[in-house]
């Protein structure tokens, strides 16, 4: 397997001529107090890496989700009289 930044294309790439990279991040838990550590710990380093990969010409896909189906989210939503989806959207 070639280095992702050398420009060498693997034998069967998903998109011809480019390196494909999938980047995922931790789920930001909606039931915690929002603070700078949430951003740094959950999404900042992954976002920076995705931008770096794109600058180097790689096909980088960066995805994250929400914790709508977690027990802690559901409990917090019930306490605040929201649905879990409304809690995550909030």
C-alpha positions as CSV (number, residue, x, y, z in Angstrom):
1,X,0.0,0.0,0.0
2,X,1.4,3.3,-1.0
3,X,1.7,6.4,1.2
4,X,-1.4,8.5,1.0
5,X,0.5,11.7,0.1
6,X,2.9,10.4,-2.6
7,X,0.3,10.5,-5.4
8,X,0.6,6.7,-6.0
9,X,-2.8,5.3,-6.7
10,X,-3.8,1.9,-5.2
11,X,-4.7,-0.9,-7.6
12,X,-8.5,-0.5,-7.3
13,X,-9.4,3.0,-6.2
14,X,-13.0,4.1,-5.7
15,X,-12.4,7.2,-7.8
16,X,-9.9,6.9,-10.7
17,X,-6.6,8.7,-10.3
18,X,-7.1,9.9,-6.7
19,X,-6.5,8.5,-3.2
20,X,-9.7,8.1,-1.2
21,X,-9.7,8.7,2.5
22,X,-12.6,8.3,4.9
23,X,-12.3,10.3,8.2
24,X,-14.8,9.9,11.0
25,X,-14.9,11.6,14.4
26,X,-16.2,10.9,17.9
27,X,-19.9,11.7,18.6
28,X,-20.4,15.0,20.3
29,X,-22.6,14.1,23.3
30,X,-25.6,16.4,23.6
31,X,-26.2,15.9,27.2
32,X,-22.9,17.5,28.4
33,X,-22.2,21.1,29.1
34,X,-20.9,22.7,25.9
35,X,-17.3,23.9,26.2
36,X,-14.2,24.3,24.1
37,X,-13.0,20.8,25.0
38,X,-16.0,19.3,23.2
39,X,-14.9,20.9,19.9
40,X,-11.2,20.0,20.5
41,X,-11.9,16.5,21.6
42,X,-14.6,15.6,19.0
43,X,-14.1,17.3,15.7
44,X,-11.2,19.8,15.5
45,X,-8.3,17.4,14.8
46,X,-10.4,15.4,12.3
47,X,-11.5,18.5,10.5
48,X,-7.9,19.8,10.3
49,X,-6.7,16.4,8.9
50,X,-9.5,16.4,6.3
51,X,-8.6,19.8,5.1
52,X,-4.9,18.8,4.9
53,X,-5.8,15.8,2.9
54,X,-7.9,17.8,0.5
55,X,-5.1,20.4,0.1
56,X,-2.8,17.5,-0.9
57,X,-5.2,16.4,-3.6
58,X,-6.8,13.4,-1.9
59,X,-10.5,12.6,-2.0
60,X,-11.3,13.0,1.7
61,X,-14.7,12.4,3.1
62,X,-15.3,13.6,6.7
63,X,-18.4,12.4,8.4
64,X,-19.8,12.5,11.9
65,X,-23.2,11.7,13.4
66,X,-25.2,12.4,16.5
67,X,-26.0,10.2,19.5
68,X,-29.8,10.3,19.0
69,X,-30.1,6.6,20.1
70,X,-27.9,6.7,23.1
71,X,-29.3,6.1,26.6
72,X,-27.8,9.3,28.1
73,X,-29.3,11.4,25.3
74,X,-32.7,9.8,25.7
75,X,-32.6,10.4,29.5
76,X,-31.6,14.0,29.1
77,X,-34.3,14.6,26.5
78,X,-36.9,13.2,28.8
79,X,-35.7,15.4,31.6
80,X,-36.0,18.5,29.4
81,X,-39.3,17.4,27.7
82,X,-37.8,17.0,24.2
83,X,-37.6,14.0,21.9
84,X,-34.0,12.7,21.4
85,X,-34.0,14.2,17.9
86,X,-35.1,17.6,19.2
87,X,-32.4,17.4,21.9
88,X,-29.7,16.7,19.3
89,X,-30.9,19.5,17.0
90,X,-31.0,21.9,19.9
